């Protein structure tokens, strides 16, 4: 585990910062705190962090704007913290390029798990799987031979189902919004037809999951999108 | 009973009178026997005294007739400029009512109370101007002569032979606070007349000389004195009443006056008024409209209307009844109103006709044994001649009655034409069958013809047809043929009987036909009223009622109509809704406002602004004025008919009732809302105080322990305290979420983000967000479940809340089952548990806000979960309910409407 990673926390609430600082420091992360969006942006640019934790409700600027600005020059993973009243902002931030989100209040364990996924994800996509094989638990996808197996039993997927699965694998662990997946799998003309995505996700689950209503791999982020489990 | 308590009725009346008096201005009338006694003079002297006392006095209108002494008195008084009216190229100075209302003095002088205003004024009569001044709280001094008093009018005319047309209703006098009699002995008056001190209009000089005879003056003086004495007497009685000086319990007299179409009706009304005054009785003037009376000529019906109007002016209650038998109606009505006396005109039928046809008077006397009957004699023929004077034609105009006949002469002529034609055809038929049939059968054909004419064209053409038939029969068929001569005298009897039969048939047929027509007419009226009442009863909202009212009124009364309602400032305005085709535009809002403020009719056919085309009716309910109905009738005369008036009143009261119902409903709804809000606030406070404080107490306690003694504690204790803080914080987070959801749903800010969703995914999302470790969940969703159009975030909240409840209220390790199926156009979802079930009778109440099955329980939550579920499901157009399973445990169900999901292109 990379315990020397540097994290920037952009959050105006002092109590949340206090909680994040103690939790993350105890895990060996280097923590840089920023109280405002502007301060956060300059820290993100100058300190070259490995990951950014961004609160959406900042006093000086819109959190979505912060994400967009960072994405101009960096692919650093961004995890968003949002309150329940900021649901639509959350989707905008994800569409703008944020990697993951957490709804307040959240438990420390949850946060640490997300940070680990985001940091590993960077390494996965950066190096790509050398054998071209993606494995989670019983699910194995051979990207070169286009072969999907569950417990070594081959599963036949339609071309669209396969495209959907590979799109998820490409960003495994990351929350993918409906918009993003529709554009990725069906093309830019289909971004308004969310029911396509839901139906194909349903059939995909019936093929891959043991209990489709309680999925193991293809997780639902209600109102936001989907995520492929990586552990 | 020996106590001296006054009758409650009279007490109430006294209180009402006192209240009305407090608001109104005071009226003082300077009352004289005839012109020249010095009323104006007396009035001015009194006014100067008031002014010397410091009162704000204005001379509104004073007629000095250029007399020097009088004009001197006017010196120094503020004079209201008159209103100039051009009428027939002459400038008339009229009292300026609006100016006076605007100036608002404490006391105003308005001379000549009986004056008739120039056409186009707001009121036809000056006494009505005075009434309005009094209503506005302004005191008025005025003057009037005895011959102008309505009820004495005919007496004066009989005495002096000079008819006076300008009259003042007795009610105005009765309401006056003070009456000062200005008396001058006849000799002195005659002296003043000789000296030219009495103003006489030039053109009336001769008549006036006839008027100012000593005998007349004595008689007039006596009338004036007696009238004043009557009033003093009445005051005395009032005083006795007020102070409970009452030896006998007086039974209140009630006088019923029956008027008919005869020309003595007005006389009867005036006489009855005097009788009622004498008896201090309430009096009711009744006109019974029978089928026979509905056939009266227009002139006669106008006369009846006029009589009823006069009765109302004299303070009677004017009632129109309708029925078959005059006597039954009168007696029946008299009984319902506890009438003690009935006044009737003396019967006109005398001699044999009286004996044959009987008379109303005899019938009433026979049936009303316990009621006193007064018979009033006919007025002198002199007076009835006078009534035909053109002035009355003018008063008819005021009533809006002078208009064209219902039956046009064209239709009239047509009827006779057809009578001749039909009889000719009968002759033709007889000609044809003459050789085969008996003469008696030919008569039958003629009789058939008479029937046809009677049915189609009424009585008069069929009478013509009867005579024609006899003549033609004689001429063409009775030997010798082609001559009116008759060979056999027995045919004369045939003719007589044929004519008699034909006449009887035509009369009967016509009258049956007419009655059927009247019945049909009545039925239509009642049907239309019923239709409106039904629609009004079924309608909700003011807008709808306005629409229905306007539509029906317009249809039934052949008029354009509009219902004006007041805005919050109490000003009547046009409704906001789009106007209907039947809507009446261009009504005068200031007139409507006047009607609204004064609760009186105005416009066409009324006392106020009779010149206008429109009629303004106050719409009044028990709780006060509601609005103003404005009508622009196509045929104003028709609207003035008594039955139409009655009908219109019924319609208006129905509309008023409906509008009042809406108003009361809105008020009670608002009250209920307020009460509910109040209740909600209380439960919210108690819920929050409990549900927020409990976890906070735990968190504060546990964390303070950790902060203070953390070092000394063992690992297990620290772990336990930390876990407690975590659990309680999560519980608070849940509560905060629910409160936020509730607030959003409550504020109506909820906008559904509806998308086509598979239910499975929503259930999955809910299960992922909740800890169900201790409760195995089984999910049974059919594979072919269609997509539903829902807001997934909100429906997920529904599942979360239902599952959360199951976790809270059922023992650990009992299963929770989620299932769904399609039923007709709905998706039915069930969340069932295996706990103790819902207590009996709580199935509905658990969905109420802040309701918990056990108060202060340890389950936590503010009792909002199910309320939120209900709000969400209802926002989706669905329904939610709960019951107990036969196998034990509770089941929560909700149904979501299903519509056709969008198509999806198959994968190629």
Interface residues (C-beta under 8 A of the other chain):
Chain A: X84 X85 X87 X105 X107 X158 X159 X160 X193 X194 X195 X196 X198 X199 X201 X202 X205 X206 X211 X212 X213 X214 X215 X219 X220 X221 X222 X223
Chain B: X726 X729 X730 X733 X737 X740 X753 X755 X756 X757 X758 X760 X761 X762 X763 X764 X765 X766 X767 X768 X769 X777 X779 X781 X783 X787 X792 X793 X796 X818 X901 X902 X904 X907
